[in-house]
Amino acid sequence: MDRPTHSSTLIGWREWVSLPDVGIPWIKAKVDTGARSSSLHAQHIREFERDGAPWVRFDVRPWQGAHELVPVELPVFDRRDVRSSSGHAQSRLVVLLDLVLVGRRVTAEVTLSNRSEMGFRMLIGREALRQGFTIDPARSFMGGKAPKTFRRLNQGHTAA
């Protein structure tokens, strides 16, 4: 699929990302050029049909230390076999999800997986990055940090 060319936006190896269409104002993501698709931590994944089309309902726990769940329903875009960094292959659902990365809104193909044992709730893969991003592996949070309230939630503190 041809993608429009953009001037490059500089990002670091980890960034705070917003998922505005599903009500997630901040989620910490790792930029991963080794991954084709982006990936999002999803729990309670349930497929269903709406108007004859496949949809998925799942919960996102956007902050590593908090218990809050954000319920999401989206059309299924695809199903793919994905090989993890440990070499294990797994069939995953893929959804299209708009994300805001360093102030730029892009649409990403996002696989749904349990990332509870991972350091980041989201990975940003090559498909999203080729929409005009350049990575500086020595930098972090080029788009700024999330507000302190969200950073504290991510560290396991309760909201003040």
C-alpha positions, 0 to 999 in steps of 0.5 A: 500500500502506498503511503503519502510522504511526510517530512520526518518527525524526530522521535525517541526510542520511547514516547508517550502516545495518545489513542484519542478515538478509544479514550486513552489520553496517554500510554507509554510506547516503545518504538520497535523497528524490528516489529512490522505491526504495532501492538497494544496490550489487550485483555478479555479479547472477544470477537463478535459480529456487527452487521455481518462484519467481524468486530472485537471487544477488548479491554486496555489497561493503559497504565502499568501500575493501575487497575483501570480498564478502558473498554474498546470495540473496533472492527477487525481489520485482519488476523496475522501470525506474529512471531514474538521476540522469543520466537513463539508464533501466535495468531493475533487480531489486527485493528486499525487505530489512530494514534498521536505520536509527537503531535502527529496523528497517524493510522496504525495496524495494531495487533492485540496481545497480552503484554502484561509481562512487558515493560511497555503497554504498546509497541510502535512498529515499522508500518506506523513509523514509515509514515514520516518518523525518524528515530533517534535511539539516544533520545526519549519522549521527544513529544514531551511527557504525559501529565504527572497524574498519568505518569504516577498511575503508570508507576502504580500510584493512585490518582491524586 
